[in-house]
């Protein structure tokens, strides 16, 4: 099994990525990776339930509840 990745390995990986993609593409790749990680974190922390109630129906229920609350 491989041990932990050291600074030499990280530099080697960075050089290979730089050679493959070029210096102009690296910021785009970094931004895309950041968005992907952010979306993954958001997806794992949000509730899994999706409310598919039509908006008009939601508004009607909300209005009824507010009328009952005022009375």
Secondary structure, DSSP 8 states (H G I E B T S, - for coil): ------HHHHHHHHHHHHHHH-HHHHHHHHHHHHHHHHHHHHHHHS-S------HHHHHHHHHHHHHHHH-
